[in-house]
């Protein structure tokens, strides 16, 4: 699997590693297929949802 970074879109992340979906859902990012998931970075989405992007990245890297 490829390297996931916080400047990737959620769509790119899910294409890179679909096993990340439960991590995002548990973090409160429930709209994985919505247009925002294709256009904003993980860092931007985390900010909108009030999530610490570094903690989220640590959870993603643990998958």
mmCIF file as Biopython writes it, N, C-alpha, C and O atoms, coordinates in Angstrom:
data_model
#
loop_
_atom_site.group_PDB
_atom_site.id
_atom_site.type_symbol
_atom_site.label_atom_id
_atom_site.label_alt_id
_atom_site.label_comp_id
_atom_site.label_asym_id
_atom_site.label_entity_id
_atom_site.label_seq_id
_atom_site.pdbx_PDB_ins_code
_atom_site.Cartn_x
_atom_site.Cartn_y
_atom_site.Cartn_z
_atom_site.occupancy
_atom_site.B_iso_or_equiv
_atom_site.auth_seq_id
_atom_site.auth_asym_id
_atom_site.pdbx_PDB_model_num
ATOM 1   N N  . UNK A ? 1  ? 0.840   -1.173 0.000  1.0 0.0 1  A 1 
ATOM 2   C CA . UNK A ? 1  ? 0.000   0.000  0.000  1.0 0.0 1  A 1 
ATOM 3   C C  . UNK A ? 1  ? 0.890   1.242  0.000  1.0 0.0 1  A 1 
ATOM 4   O O  . UNK A ? 1  ? 1.999   1.242  0.534  1.0 0.0 1  A 1 
ATOM 5   N N  . UNK A ? 2  ? 0.365   2.293  -0.616 1.0 0.0 2  A 1 
ATOM 6   C CA . UNK A ? 2  ? 1.113   3.531  -0.709 1.0 0.0 2  A 1 
ATOM 7   C C  . UNK A ? 2  ? 1.108   4.313  0.593  1.0 0.0 2  A 1 
ATOM 8   O O  . UNK A ? 2  ? 0.358   4.011  1.521  1.0 0.0 2  A 1 
ATOM 9   N N  . UNK A ? 3  ? 1.948   5.307  0.638  1.0 0.0 3  A 1 
ATOM 10  C CA . UNK A ? 3  ? 2.063   6.186  1.800  1.0 0.0 3  A 1 
ATOM 11  C C  . UNK A ? 3  ? 0.876   7.149  1.826  1.0 0.0 3  A 1 
ATOM 12  O O  . UNK A ? 3  ? 0.536   7.752  0.808  1.0 0.0 3  A 1 
ATOM 13  N N  . UNK A ? 4  ? 0.260   7.286  2.973  1.0 0.0 4  A 1 
ATOM 14  C CA . UNK A ? 4  ? -0.851  8.211  3.151  1.0 0.0 4  A 1 
ATOM 15  C C  . UNK A ? 4  ? -0.331  9.463  3.846  1.0 0.0 4  A 1 
ATOM 16  O O  . UNK A ? 4  ? 0.391   9.386  4.840  1.0 0.0 4  A 1 
ATOM 17  N N  . UNK A ? 5  ? -0.714  10.627 3.299  1.0 0.0 5  A 1 
ATOM 18  C CA . UNK A ? 5  ? -0.309  11.898 3.891  1.0 0.0 5  A 1 
ATOM 19  C C  . UNK A ? 5  ? -1.548  12.733 4.190  1.0 0.0 5  A 1 
ATOM 20  O O  . UNK A ? 5  ? -2.624  12.475 3.651  1.0 0.0 5  A 1 
ATOM 21  N N  . UNK A ? 6  ? -1.391  13.736 5.052  1.0 0.0 6  A 1 
ATOM 22  C CA . UNK A ? 6  ? -2.538  14.548 5.435  1.0 0.0 6  A 1 
ATOM 23  C C  . UNK A ? 6  ? -2.962  15.519 4.343  1.0 0.0 6  A 1 
ATOM 24  O O  . UNK A ? 6  ? -4.022  16.134 4.455  1.0 0.0 6  A 1 
ATOM 25  N N  . UNK A ? 7  ? -2.153  15.675 3.274  1.0 0.0 7  A 1 
ATOM 26  C CA . UNK A ? 7  ? -2.619  16.529 2.187  1.0 0.0 7  A 1 
ATOM 27  C C  . UNK A ? 7  ? -3.306  15.760 1.070  1.0 0.0 7  A 1 
ATOM 28  O O  . UNK A ? 7  ? -3.662  16.342 0.046  1.0 0.0 7  A 1 
ATOM 29  N N  . UNK A ? 8  ? -3.497  14.454 1.256  1.0 0.0 8  A 1 
ATOM 30  C CA . UNK A ? 8  ? -4.280  13.653 0.313  1.0 0.0 8  A 1 
ATOM 31  C C  . UNK A ? 8  ? -5.767  13.859 0.602  1.0 0.0 8  A 1 
ATOM 32  O O  . UNK A ? 8  ? -6.156  14.122 1.740  1.0 0.0 8  A 1 
ATOM 33  N N  . UNK A ? 9  ? -6.595  13.736 -0.446 1.0 0.0 9  A 1 
ATOM 34  C CA . UNK A ? 9  ? -8.035  13.788 -0.216 1.0 0.0 9  A 1 
ATOM 35  C C  . UNK A ? 9  ? -8.484  12.474 0.412  1.0 0.0 9  A 1 
ATOM 36  O O  . UNK A ? 9  ? -7.778  11.469 0.339  1.0 0.0 9  A 1 
ATOM 37  N N  . UNK A ? 10 ? -9.643  12.490 1.018  1.0 0.0 10 A 1 
ATOM 38  C CA . UNK A ? 10 ? -10.179 11.261 1.607  1.0 0.0 10 A 1 
ATOM 39  C C  . UNK A ? 10 ? -10.377 10.215 0.523  1.0 0.0 10 A 1 
ATOM 40  O O  . UNK A ? 10 ? -10.124 9.030  0.739  1.0 0.0 10 A 1 
ATOM 41  N N  . UNK A ? 11 ? -10.829 10.658 -0.647 1.0 0.0 11 A 1 
ATOM 42  C CA . UNK A ? 11 ? -10.987 9.730  -1.769 1.0 0.0 11 A 1 
ATOM 43  C C  . UNK A ? 11 ? -9.674  9.057  -2.140 1.0 0.0 11 A 1 
ATOM 44  O O  . UNK A ? 11 ? -9.636  7.847  -2.363 1.0 0.0 11 A 1 
ATOM 45  N N  . UNK A ? 12 ? -8.597  9.835  -2.207 1.0 0.0 12 A 1 
ATOM 46  C CA . UNK A ? 12 ? -7.273  9.273  -2.525 1.0 0.0 12 A 1 
ATOM 47  C C  . UNK A ? 12 ? -6.838  8.289  -1.441 1.0 0.0 12 A 1 
ATOM 48  O O  . UNK A ? 12 ? -6.281  7.230  -1.731 1.0 0.0 12 A 1 
ATOM 49  N N  . UNK A ? 13 ? -7.101  8.656  -0.198 1.0 0.0 13 A 1 
ATOM 50  C CA . UNK A ? 13 ? -6.712  7.783  0.917  1.0 0.0 13 A 1 
ATOM 51  C C  . UNK A ? 13 ? -7.441  6.451  0.824  1.0 0.0 13 A 1 
ATOM 52  O O  . UNK A ? 13 ? -6.834  5.394  0.994  1.0 0.0 13 A 1 
ATOM 53  N N  . UNK A ? 14 ? -8.736  6.500  0.554  1.0 0.0 14 A 1 
ATOM 54  C CA . UNK A ? 14 ? -9.518  5.262  0.477  1.0 0.0 14 A 1 
ATOM 55  C C  . UNK A ? 14 ? -9.116  4.414  -0.720 1.0 0.0 14 A 1 
ATOM 56  O O  . UNK A ? 14 ? -9.180  3.186  -0.659 1.0 0.0 14 A 1 
ATOM 57  N N  . UNK A ? 15 ? -8.703  5.055  -1.809 1.0 0.0 15 A 1 
ATOM 58  C CA . UNK A ? 15 ? -8.206  4.281  -2.955 1.0 0.0 15 A 1 
ATOM 59  C C  . UNK A ? 15 ? -6.850  3.658  -2.632 1.0 0.0 15 A 1 
ATOM 60  O O  . UNK A ? 15 ? -6.542  2.563  -3.103 1.0 0.0 15 A 1 
ATOM 61  N N  . UNK A ? 16 ? -6.045  4.344  -1.836 1.0 0.0 16 A 1 
ATOM 62  C CA . UNK A ? 16 ? -4.735  3.838  -1.444 1.0 0.0 16 A 1 
ATOM 63  C C  . UNK A ? 16 ? -4.873  2.681  -0.463 1.0 0.0 16 A 1 
ATOM 64  O O  . UNK A ? 16 ? -4.180  1.671  -0.581 1.0 0.0 16 A 1 
ATOM 65  N N  . UNK A ? 17 ? -5.782  2.836  0.515  1.0 0.0 17 A 1 
ATOM 66  C CA . UNK A ? 17 ? -5.986  1.793  1.523  1.0 0.0 17 A 1 
ATOM 67  C C  . UNK A ? 17 ? -7.429  1.843  2.015  1.0 0.0 17 A 1 
ATOM 68  O O  . UNK A ? 17 ? -7.745  2.628  2.909  1.0 0.0 17 A 1 
ATOM 69  N N  . UNK A ? 18 ? -8.308  1.018  1.447  1.0 0.0 18 A 1 
ATOM 70  C CA . UNK A ? 18 ? -9.714  1.004  1.851  1.0 0.0 18 A 1 
ATOM 71  C C  . UNK A ? 18 ? -9.925  0.645  3.324  1.0 0.0 18 A 1 
ATOM 72  O O  . UNK A ? 18 ? -10.980 0.940  3.886  1.0 0.0 18 A 1 
ATOM 73  N N  . UNK A ? 19 ? -8.940  0.016  3.947  1.0 0.0 19 A 1 
ATOM 74  C CA . UNK A ? 19 ? -9.057  -0.368 5.355  1.0 0.0 19 A 1 
ATOM 75  C C  . UNK A ? 19 ? -9.036  0.832  6.297  1.0 0.0 19 A 1 
ATOM 76  O O  . UNK A ? 19 ? -9.251  0.677  7.499  1.0 0.0 19 A 1 
ATOM 77  N N  . UNK A ? 20 ? -8.779  2.023  5.765  1.0 0.0 20 A 1 
ATOM 78  C CA . UNK A ? 20 ? -8.773  3.241  6.574  1.0 0.0 20 A 1 
ATOM 79  C C  . UNK A ? 20 ? -10.205 3.728  6.840  1.0 0.0 20 A 1 
ATOM 80  O O  . UNK A ? 20 ? -10.420 4.520  7.757  1.0 0.0 20 A 1 
ATOM 81  N N  . UNK A ? 21 ? -11.173 3.272  6.062  1.0 0.0 21 A 1 
ATOM 82  C CA . UNK A ? 21 ? -12.564 3.734  6.201  1.0 0.0 21 A 1 
ATOM 83  C C  . UNK A ? 21 ? -13.075 3.649  7.637  1.0 0.0 21 A 1 
ATOM 84  O O  . UNK A ? 21 ? -13.632 4.634  8.124  1.0 0.0 21 A 1 
ATOM 85  N N  . UNK A ? 22 ? -12.916 2.515  8.350  1.0 0.0 22 A 1 
ATOM 86  C CA . UNK A ? 22 ? -13.423 2.468  9.725  1.0 0.0 22 A 1 
ATOM 87  C C  . UNK A ? 22 ? -12.764 3.504  10.653 1.0 0.0 22 A 1 
ATOM 88  O O  . UNK A ? 22 ? -13.410 4.012  11.569 1.0 0.0 22 A 1 
ATOM 89  N N  . UNK A ? 23 ? -11.497 3.813  10.418 1.0 0.0 23 A 1 
ATOM 90  C CA . UNK A ? 23 ? -10.803 4.817  11.233 1.0 0.0 23 A 1 
ATOM 91  C C  . UNK A ? 23 ? -11.463 6.179  11.029 1.0 0.0 23 A 1 
ATOM 92  O O  . UNK A ? 23 ? -11.718 6.906  11.989 1.0 0.0 23 A 1 
ATOM 93  N N  . UNK A ? 24 ? -11.735 6.515  9.772  1.0 0.0 24 A 1 
ATOM 94  C CA . UNK A ? 24 ? -12.364 7.795  9.472  1.0 0.0 24 A 1 
ATOM 95  C C  . UNK A ? 24 ? -13.787 7.849  10.027 1.0 0.0 24 A 1 
ATOM 96  O O  . UNK A ? 24 ? -14.205 8.865  10.583 1.0 0.0 24 A 1 
ATOM 97  N N  . UNK A ? 25 ? -14.522 6.754  9.874  1.0 0.0 25 A 1 
ATOM 98  C CA . UNK A ? 25 ? -15.890 6.714  10.403 1.0 0.0 25 A 1 
ATOM 99  C C  . UNK A ? 25 ? -15.888 6.865  11.918 1.0 0.0 25 A 1 
ATOM 100 O O  . UNK A ? 25 ? -16.702 7.608  12.467 1.0 0.0 25 A 1 
ATOM 101 N N  . UNK A ? 26 ? -14.985 6.169  12.600 1.0 0.0 26 A 1 
ATOM 102 C CA . UNK A ? 26 ? -14.899 6.275  14.062 1.0 0.0 26 A 1 
ATOM 103 C C  . UNK A ? 26 ? -14.502 7.673  14.521 1.0 0.0 26 A 1 
ATOM 104 O O  . UNK A ? 26 ? -14.821 8.078  15.639 1.0 0.0 26 A 1 
ATOM 105 N N  . UNK A ? 27 ? -13.803 8.410  13.656 1.0 0.0 27 A 1 
ATOM 106 C CA . UNK A ? 27 ? -13.392 9.773  13.987 1.0 0.0 27 A 1 
ATOM 107 C C  . UNK A ? 27 ? -14.517 10.779 13.751 1.0 0.0 27 A 1 
ATOM 108 O O  . UNK A ? 27 ? -14.388 11.951 14.105 1.0 0.0 27 A 1 
ATOM 109 N N  . UNK A ? 28 ? -15.622 10.322 13.153 1.0 0.0 28 A 1 
ATOM 110 C CA . UNK A ? 28 ? -16.752 11.212 12.909 1.0 0.0 28 A 1 
ATOM 111 C C  . UNK A ? 28 ? -16.860 11.713 11.485 1.0 0.0 28 A 1 
ATOM 112 O O  . UNK A ? 28 ? -17.688 12.575 11.189 1.0 0.0 28 A 1 
ATOM 113 N N  . UNK A ? 29 ? -16.029 11.179 10.597 1.0 0.0 29 A 1 
ATOM 114 C CA . UNK A ? 29 ? -16.098 11.558 9.182  1.0 0.0 29 A 1 
ATOM 115 C C  . UNK A ? 29 ? -16.992 10.542 8.475  1.0 0.0 29 A 1 
ATOM 116 O O  . UNK A ? 29 ? -16.513 9.540  7.943  1.0 0.0 29 A 1 
ATOM 117 N N  . UNK A ? 30 ? -18.293 10.814 8.476  1.0 0.0 30 A 1 
ATOM 118 C CA . UNK A ? 30 ? -19.266 9.844  7.990  1.0 0.0 30 A 1 
ATOM 119 C C  . UNK A ? 30 ? -19.580 9.971  6.508  1.0 0.0 30 A 1 
ATOM 120 O O  . UNK A ? 30 ? -20.227 9.089  5.943  1.0 0.0 30 A 1 
ATOM 121 N N  . UNK A ? 31 ? -19.147 11.024 5.876  1.0 0.0 31 A 1 
ATOM 122 C CA . UNK A ? 31 ? -19.496 11.245 4.473  1.0 0.0 31 A 1 
ATOM 123 C C  . UNK A ? 31 ? -18.303 10.922 3.576  1.0 0.0 31 A 1 
ATOM 124 O O  . UNK A ? 31 ? -17.769 11.798 2.897  1.0 0.0 31 A 1 
ATOM 125 N N  . UNK A ? 32 ? -17.898 9.668  3.583  1.0 0.0 32 A 1 
ATOM 126 C CA . UNK A ? 32 ? -16.696 9.277  2.843  1.0 0.0 32 A 1 
ATOM 127 C C  . UNK A ? 32 ? -16.868 9.363  1.334  1.0 0.0 32 A 1 
ATOM 128 O O  . UNK A ? 32 ? -15.885 9.510  0.609  1.0 0.0 32 A 1 
ATOM 129 N N  . UNK A ? 33 ? -18.096 9.274  0.855  1.0 0.0 33 A 1 
ATOM 130 C CA . UNK A ? 33 ? -18.325 9.314  -0.584 1.0 0.0 33 A 1 
ATOM 131 C C  . UNK A ? 33 ? -18.867 10.644 -1.082 1.0 0.0 33 A 1 
ATOM 132 O O  . UNK A ? 33 ? -19.156 10.779 -2.271 1.0 0.0 33 A 1 
ATOM 133 N N  . UNK A ? 34 ? -19.011 11.625 -0.207 1.0 0.0 34 A 1 
ATOM 134 C CA . UNK A ? 34 ? -19.594 12.901 -0.619 1.0 0.0 34 A 1 
ATOM 135 C C  . UNK A ? 34 ? -18.577 13.713 -1.436 1.0 0.0 34 A 1 
ATOM 136 O O  . UNK A ? 34 ? -17.383 13.410 -1.418 1.0 0.0 34 A 1 
ATOM 137 N N  . UNK A ? 35 ? -19.045 14.731 -2.141 1.0 0.0 35 A 1 
ATOM 138 C CA . UNK A ? 35 ? -18.129 15.536 -2.969 1.0 0.0 35 A 1 
ATOM 139 C C  . UNK A ? 35 ? -16.959 16.134 -2.188 1.0 0.0 35 A 1 
ATOM 140 O O  . UNK A ? 35 ? -15.861 16.266 -2.728 1.0 0.0 35 A 1 
ATOM 141 N N  . UNK A ? 36 ? -17.180 16.491 -0.940 1.0 0.0 36 A 1 
ATOM 142 C CA . UNK A ? 36 ? -16.079 17.064 -0.147 1.0 0.0 36 A 1 
ATOM 143 C C  . UNK A ? 36 ? -14.943 16.069 0.008  1.0 0.0 36 A 1 
ATOM 144 O O  . UNK A ? 36 ? -13.777 16.461 0.055  1.0 0.0 36 A 1 
ATOM 145 N N  . UNK A ? 37 ? -15.271 14.781 0.089  1.0 0.0 37 A 1 
ATOM 146 C CA . UNK A ? 37 ? -14.250 13.754 0.260  1.0 0.0 37 A 1 
ATOM 147 C C  . UNK A ? 37 ? -13.327 13.677 -0.953 1.0 0.0 37 A 1 
ATOM 148 O O  . UNK A ? 37 ? -12.206 13.178 -0.858 1.0 0.0 37 A 1 
ATOM 149 N N  . UNK A ? 38 ? -13.799 14.169 -2.081 1.0 0.0 38 A 1 
ATOM 150 C CA . UNK A ? 38 ? -12.986 14.149 -3.296 1.0 0.0 38 A 1 
ATOM 151 C C  . UNK A ? 38 ? -12.229 15.458 -3.506 1.0 0.0 38 A 1 
ATOM 152 O O  . UNK A ? 38 ? -11.315 15.522 -4.328 1.0 0.0 38 A 1 
ATOM 153 N N  . UNK A ? 39 ? -12.608 16.505 -2.762 1.0 0.0 39 A 1 
ATOM 154 C CA . UNK A ? 39 ? -12.026 17.799 -3.040 1.0 0.0 39 A 1 
ATOM 155 C C  . UNK A ? 39 ? -11.209 18.420 -1.923 1.0 0.0 39 A 1 
ATOM 156 O O  . UNK A ? 39 ? -10.416 19.327 -2.177 1.0 0.0 39 A 1 
ATOM 157 N N  . UNK A ? 40 ? -11.381 17.955 -0.685 1.0 0.0 40 A 1 
ATOM 158 C CA . UNK A ? 40 ? -10.609 18.566 0.398  1.0 0.0 40 A 1 
ATOM 159 C C  . UNK A ? 40 ? -9.635  17.553 0.976  1.0 0.0 40 A 1 
ATOM 160 O O  . UNK A ? 40 ? -9.876  16.346 0.957  1.0 0.0 40 A 1 
ATOM 161 N N  . UNK A ? 41 ? -8.546  18.066 1.483  1.0 0.0 41 A 1 
ATOM 162 C CA . UNK A ? 41 ? -7.517  17.196 2.046  1.0 0.0 41 A 1 
ATOM 163 C C  . UNK A ? 41 ? -7.968  16.643 3.394  1.0 0.0 41 A 1 
ATOM 164 O O  . UNK A ? 41 ? -8.916  17.144 3.998  1.0 0.0 41 A 1 
ATOM 165 N N  . UNK A ? 42 ? -7.288  15.625 3.845  1.0 0.0 42 A 1 
ATOM 166 C CA . UNK A ? 42 ? -7.570  15.065 5.161  1.0 0.0 42 A 1 
ATOM 167 C C  . UNK A ? 42 ? -7.384  16.142 6.224  1.0 0.0 42 A 1 
ATOM 168 O O  . UNK A ? 42 ? -8.163  16.223 7.174  1.0 0.0 42 A 1 
ATOM 169 N N  . UNK A ? 43 ? -6.362  16.959 6.065  1.0 0.0 43 A 1 
ATOM 170 C CA . UNK A ? 43 ? -6.106  18.026 7.031  1.0 0.0 43 A 1 
ATOM 171 C C  . UNK A ? 43 ? -7.267  19.021 7.072  1.0 0.0 43 A 1 
ATOM 172 O O  . UNK A ? 43 ? -7.690  19.445 8.147  1.0 0.0 43 A 1 
ATOM 173 N N  . UNK A ? 44 ? -7.780  19.391 5.892  1.0 0.0 44 A 1 
ATOM 174 C CA . UNK A ? 44 ? -8.922  20.307 5.832  1.0 0.0 44 A 1 
ATOM 175 C C  . UNK A ? 44 ? -10.168 19.671 6.447  1.0 0.0 44 A 1 
ATOM 176 O O  . UNK A ? 44 ? -10.893 20.323 7.198  1.0 0.0 44 A 1 
ATOM 177 N N  . UNK A ? 45 ? -10.416 18.404 6.130  1.0 0.0 45 A 1 
ATOM 178 C CA . UNK A ? 45 ? -11.583 17.709 6.674  1.0 0.0 45 A 1 
ATOM 179 C C  . UNK A ? 45 ? -11.483 17.585 8.188  1.0 0.0 45 A 1 
ATOM 180 O O  . UNK A ? 45 ? -12.481 17.747 8.892  1.0 0.0 45 A 1 
ATOM 181 N N  . UNK A ? 46 ? -10.296 17.302 8.690  1.0 0.0 46 A 1 
ATOM 182 C CA . UNK A ? 46 ? -10.097 17.201 10.135 1.0 0.0 46 A 1 
ATOM 183 C C  . UNK A ? 46 ? -10.400 18.537 10.798 1.0 0.0 46 A 1 
ATOM 184 O O  . UNK A ? 46 ? -11.033 18.580 11.853 1.0 0.0 46 A 1 
ATOM 185 N N  . UNK A ? 47 ? -9.950  19.627 10.185 1.0 0.0 47 A 1 
ATOM 186 C CA . UNK A ? 47 ? -10.196 20.946 10.748 1.0 0.0 47 A 1 
ATOM 187 C C  . UNK A ? 47 ? -11.700 21.236 10.795 1.0 0.0 47 A 1 
ATOM 188 O O  . UNK A ? 47 ? -12.201 21.743 11.799 1.0 0.0 47 A 1 
ATOM 189 N N  . UNK A ? 48 ? -12.416 20.918 9.722  1.0 0.0 48 A 1 
ATOM 190 C CA . UNK A ? 48 ? -13.857 21.148 9.660  1.0 0.0 48 A 1 
ATOM 191 C C  . UNK A ? 48 ? -14.581 20.344 10.740 1.0 0.0 48 A 1 
ATOM 192 O O  . UNK A ? 48 ? -15.556 20.817 11.324 1.0 0.0 48 A 1 
ATOM 193 N N  . UNK A ? 49 ? -14.097 19.122 11.003 1.0 0.0 49 A 1 
ATOM 194 C CA . UNK A ? 49 ? -14.737 18.248 11.981 1.0 0.0 49 A 1 
ATOM 195 C C  . UNK A ? 49 ? -14.192 18.433 13.401 1.0 0.0 49 A 1 
ATOM 196 O O  . UNK A ? 49 ? -14.645 17.760 14.327 1.0 0.0 49 A 1 
ATOM 197 N N  . UNK A ? 50 ? -13.227 19.336 13.577 1.0 0.0 50 A 1 
ATOM 198 C CA . UNK A ? 50 ? -12.668 19.577 14.904 1.0 0.0 50 A 1 
ATOM 199 C C  . UNK A ? 50 ? -11.827 18.426 15.423 1.0 0.0 50 A 1 
ATOM 200 O O  . UNK A ? 50 ? -11.812 18.141 16.620 1.0 0.0 50 A 1 
ATOM 201 N N  . UNK A ? 51 ? -11.118 17.762 14.499 1.0 0.0 51 A 1 
ATOM 202 C CA . UNK A ? 51 ? -10.305 16.591 14.832 1.0 0.0 51 A 1 
ATOM 203 C C  . UNK A ? 51 ? -8.830  16.957 14.730 1.0 0.0 51 A 1 
ATOM 204 O O  . UNK A ? 51 ? -8.425  17.662 13.806 1.0 0.0 51 A 1 
ATOM 205 N N  . UNK A ? 52 ? -8.036  16.484 15.667 1.0 0.0 52 A 1 
ATOM 206 C CA . UNK A ? 52 ? -6.586  16.680 15.627 1.0 0.0 52 A 1 
ATOM 207 C C  . UNK A ? 52 ? -6.017  15.808 14.498 1.0 0.0 52 A 1 
ATOM 208 O O  . UNK A ? 52 ? -6.035  14.581 14.589 1.0 0.0 52 A 1 
ATOM 209 N N  . UNK A ? 53 ? -5.522  16.440 13.453 1.0 0.0 53 A 1 
ATOM 210 C CA . UNK A ? 53 ? -5.060  15.704 12.278 1.0 0.0 53 A 1 
ATOM 211 C C  . UNK A ? 53 ? -3.881  14.790 12.601 1.0 0.0 53 A 1 
ATOM 212 O O  . UNK A ? 53 ? -3.751  13.722 12.004 1.0 0.0 53 A 1 
ATOM 213 N N  . UNK A ? 54 ? -3.021  15.193 13.534 1.0 0.0 54 A 1 
ATOM 214 C CA . UNK A ? 54 ? -1.880  14.343 13.872 1.0 0.0 54 A 1 
ATOM 215 C C  . UNK A ? 54 ? -2.328  13.074 14.589 1.0 0.0 54 A 1 
ATOM 216 O O  . UNK A ? 54 ? -1.776  12.000 14.348 1.0 0.0 54 A 1 
ATOM 217 N N  . UNK A ? 55 ? -3.322  13.187 15.467 1.0 0.0 55 A 1 
ATOM 218 C CA . UNK A ? 55 ? -3.878  11.996 16.127 1.0 0.0 55 A 1 
ATOM 219 C C  . UNK A ? 55 ? -4.564  11.106 15.104 1.0 0.0 55 A 1 
ATOM 220 O O  . UNK A ? 55 ? -4.460  9.881  15.176 1.0 0.0 55 A 1 
ATOM 221 N N  . UNK A ? 56 ? -5.260  11.709 14.160 1.0 0.0 56 A 1 
ATOM 222 C CA . UNK A ? 56 ? -5.933  10.938 13.111 1.0 0.0 56 A 1 
ATOM 223 C C  . UNK A ? 56 ? -4.902  10.228 12.239 1.0 0.0 56 A 1 
ATOM 224 O O  . UNK A ? 56 ? -5.089  9.064  11.885 1.0 0.0 56 A 1 
ATOM 225 N N  . UNK A ? 57 ? -3.823  10.912 11.892 1.0 0.0 57 A 1 
ATOM 226 C CA . UNK A ? 57 ? -2.767  10.283 11.090 1.0 0.0 57 A 1 
ATOM 227 C C  . UNK A ? 57 ? -2.155  9.097  11.844 1.0 0.0 57 A 1 
ATOM 228 O O  . UNK A ? 57 ? -1.851  8.069  11.238 1.0 0.0 57 A 1 
ATOM 229 N N  . UNK A ? 58 ? -1.975  9.231  13.139 1.0 0.0 58 A 1 
ATOM 230 C CA . UNK A ? 58 ? -1.419  8.127  13.944 1.0 0.0 58 A 1 
ATOM 231 C C  . UNK A ? 58 ? -2.361  6.930  13.890 1.0 0.0 58 A 1 
ATOM 232 O O  . UNK A ? 58 ? -1.903  5.792  13.780 1.0 0.0 58 A 1 
ATOM 233 N N  . UNK A ? 59 ? -3.661  7.166  13.966 1.0 0.0 59 A 1 
ATOM 234 C CA . UNK A ? 59 ? -4.640  6.074  13.886 1.0 0.0 59 A 1 
ATOM 235 C C  . UNK A ? 59 ? -4.626  5.435  12.495 1.0 0.0 59 A 1 
ATOM 236 O O  . UNK A ? 59 ? -4.738  4.216  12.366 1.0 0.0 59 A 1 
ATOM 237 N N  . UNK A ? 60 ? -4.490  6.253  11.470 1.0 0.0 60 A 1 
ATOM 238 C CA . UNK A ? 60 ? -4.453  5.723  10.090 1.0 0.0 60 A 1 
ATOM 239 C C  . UNK A ? 60 ? -3.193  4.889  9.903  1.0 0.0 60 A 1 
ATOM 240 O O  . UNK A ? 60 ? -3.249  3.811  9.310  1.0 0.0 60 A 1 
ATOM 241 N N  . UNK A ? 61 ? -2.062  5.369  10.397 1.0 0.0 61 A 1 
ATOM 242 C CA . UNK A ? 61 ? -0.803  4.644  10.228 1.0 0.0 61 A 1 
ATOM 243 C C  . UNK A ? 61 ? -0.803  3.319  10.982 1.0 0.0 61 A 1 
ATOM 244 O O  . UNK A ? 61 ? -0.028  2.420  10.655 1.0 0.0 61 A 1 
ATOM 245 N N  . UNK A ? 62 ? -1.669  3.189  11.992 1.0 0.0 62 A 1 
ATOM 246 C CA . UNK A ? 62 ? -1.747  1.953  12.771 1.0 0.0 62 A 1 
ATOM 247 C C  . UNK A ? 62 ? -2.555  0.861  12.051 1.0 0.0 62 A 1 
ATOM 248 O O  . UNK A ? 62 ? -2.563  -0.293 12.479 1.0 0.0 62 A 1 
ATOM 249 N N  . UNK A ? 63 ? -3.233  1.235  10.955 1.0 0.0 63 A 1 
ATOM 250 C CA . UNK A ? 63 ? -4.063  0.255  10.220 1.0 0.0 63 A 1 
ATOM 251 C C  . UNK A ? 63 ? -3.184  -0.709 9.475  1.0 0.0 63 A 1 
ATOM 252 O O  . UNK A ? 63 ? -3.685  -1.606 8.798  1.0 0.0 63 A 1 
#
